[in-house]
Amino acid sequence: MTRGHDVSQLTTAELELTMRQLRANLNLISTNSPAHVPILSHMRAIEAELAGRAGSRQLQAASANDSGILPGPSPATLPGDVDRDKETP
């Protein structure tokens, strides 16, 4: 029986630290150890949480960029407007 790992309340820094610690633990245990199962499960939960957060940030950034006022077309210069910017004597 496996239980789910709720990692949503951890900060991103805490998730990254935990991931590094879990990788270190995997390197310390023997390859046939049953401890691999819960460690890998916890790592998958962290990876999913980090991926979800990255996706949310991308969506927020995209919507923030889309909500800005778009610049309008530059005004057309009419033949009578050519001398407007020149200094008059």
C-alpha positions in Angstrom: 0.0 0.0 0.0 1.4 3.4 -0.9 0.2 6.7 0.4 0.2 10.0 -1.4 2.7 12.6 -0.5 1.2 16.1 -0.1 4.0 18.5 -0.7 1.9 21.5 -1.8 2.4 23.3 1.5 6.2 23.3 1.2 8.0 26.3 -0.3 9.9 25.8 -3.6 13.2 26.1 -1.7 12.1 23.4 0.7 11.0 21.2 -2.2 14.4 21.6 -3.9 16.2 20.9 -0.7 14.1 17.8 0.0 14.7 16.6 -3.6 18.5 16.9 -3.1 18.3 15.0 0.2 16.2 12.2 -1.4 18.7 11.9 -4.2 21.5 11.6 -1.7 19.5 8.9 0.2 19.1 6.9 -3.0 22.8 6.9 -3.5 23.4 5.6 0.0 21.1 2.6 0.0 21.7 -0.6 -1.8 20.1 -1.1 -5.2 17.8 -3.9 -4.0 16.6 -2.1 -1.0 12.8 -1.8 -0.6 13.4 1.8 0.5 13.6 2.9 -3.1 9.8 2.7 -3.5 8.8 5.4 -1.0 11.8 7.6 -1.9 11.0 7.5 -5.6 7.3 8.1 -4.8 8.1 11.1 -2.8 10.5 12.4 -5.5 7.7 12.0 -8.1 5.3 14.0 -5.9 7.9 16.8 -5.6 8.6 16.8 -9.3 4.9 17.0 -10.1 4.5 19.9 -7.6 7.4 21.8 -9.1 6.2 21.3 -12.6 2.7 22.5 -11.6 4.2 25.6 -10.1 6.3 26.3 -13.2 3.2 25.9 -15.3 1.2 28.3 -13.1 4.0 30.9 -13.3 4.0 30.6 -17.1 0.3 31.0 -17.3 0.3 34.0 -15.0 3.1 35.7 -16.9 1.3 35.1 -20.2 -1.9 36.5 -18.9 -0.1 39.5 -17.4 1.4 40.2 -20.8 -1.9 39.7 -22.6 -3.8 42.0 -20.4 -1.6 45.1 -21.1 -2.9 47.8 -23.5 -1.6 47.1 -27.0 0.0 50.0 -28.8 -2.1 51.4 -31.5 -1.0 52.0 -35.1 1.2 54.9 -35.6 -0.6 57.9 -37.1 -0.4 58.3 -40.8 1.7 61.2 -41.9 -0.3 63.4 -44.3 1.4 65.5 -46.9 0.4 68.6 -45.1 2.0 67.4 -41.9 5.5 67.2 -43.4 6.5 70.7 -42.4 4.9 70.5 -39.0 8.1 69.4 -37.2 10.3 71.9 -39.0 11.2 75.1 -37.2 9.6 78.2 -38.6 11.8 81.4 -39.2 
